[in-house]
Amino acid sequence: MRPLQADLILLNTAINVCASSGCWQHSLFLLSSLEKWKVEPDEISTNSALRALEKSGNWDHSLSLLFSMASRDLISYNTVISACGKGSNWRMALLLMDHLEREKLKPDLVTMNSAMSACEKVGHWEAAFYLLHSLFGRRLSKDAVSYTAAISSCNADRKWQLALACFDISHQDSIDVVTLNAVINTCAKAERWQESLELRAAERINFVCAS
């Protein structure tokens, strides 16, 4: 193993440890130190630093890092889209989806769920449901995260009927507790107490059956 390659592996490990701890400043410092040490960063280096930024919702720094990369993969984009969601920047999350497709990358379920979560954070239910319905055209299967994000996006505008309709579709096979709690919360915020109580009863029945 060449010394420079060994140095890169060691530094990538250090960046990854910082990322796991959410220490994005240290991750960026180590990444910037690679140039001084004449070691060329790879996708593992930058994606690990992006992950540290994502944990803190630091979307602006992650965006700068993303477009400083010589090459970007789907993991890079997914991480920054998630950072945009945590930073409540849903518009940038959607713009990044368009950009990655222009780079001939294909969004996966992680991409879509991250974008939906970004819309859910700000109550943009129209965009969240558009993304949910577009999963079919992309030949991606919806999961509990997809449905929960769409349902939770209904909270701000109290779109409880839409949330219930979405929940009815989501639990055809089985009831996911997180998705169920999301629709209960939406009904409660809209002061639809009867629907909320009925869903609570369904939650208890589901718990008993699961036991």
Residue, then its C-alpha position, 0 to 999 in steps of 0.5 A: m500500500r502506497p504511503l499516500q493511500a494509507d494517509l487517505i484511509l487514515l484521514n477518511t476514518a478520522i473524518n467519518v468519526c467526526a461525522s458520526s459525532g456531528c462535529w462538522q467543523h472538525s470534518l471540514f478542517l480534516l478535509s481541507s488539510l488533505e490539500k496541504w498534505k498533498v493527498e487527493p480526497d475521494e468520494i468517501s472523504t467528501n461524503s463523510a464530511l457532508r454527513a457531518l453537515e447533514k446531522s446539524g442541518n447545515w445546508d449552506h455549507s453542505l451545498s458549497l461542499l457538494f458543488s466543490m466536488a470534482s464528481r458527485d454521486l447519489i449519496s452526496y445529493n441525498t445527504v445534502i437534500s436531507a440537510c436542506g430538510k433539517g434546515s427547513n429549505w424545501r425549495m433547495a431540496l427540490l432544486l437539488m432533485d432537478h440538478l441530480e437528474r441533469e447529471k444523469l443520476k436517478p433519484d431513489l427512495v431515500t432521495m424522494n423521502s428526504a425531499m418529502s420530509a423537507c416539504e413536511k417540515v414547512g407544511h408544504w403539503e402540495a409538494a409533499f403529495y406531488l412527490l408521493h404520487s410521483l413515486f409510482g411513475r419512478r417505479l419506486s415503492k412507497d414505505a412508511v417514511s413516505y406516507t408519514a412525511a406526506i401525512s405530517s405535511c398536512n398539519a399546518d393547514r389542518k388538511w385532516q381529510l387528506a391525511l386520513a385518505c392517505f392513511d387509508i391507503s398506507h395501511q392496506d397491508s399493515i399499520d405502521v405506528v409512526t404513520l398512525n401517530a402522524v395522522i392522529n396528530t393531524c386530526a388532533k390539530a384540526e380539532r377532529w376529536q372523534e376521528s382522533l379517538e377512533l384512530r387511538a382505538a385502532e392503535r390499541i387494537n393493532f398493539v394487542c394483535a401484534s402482541 
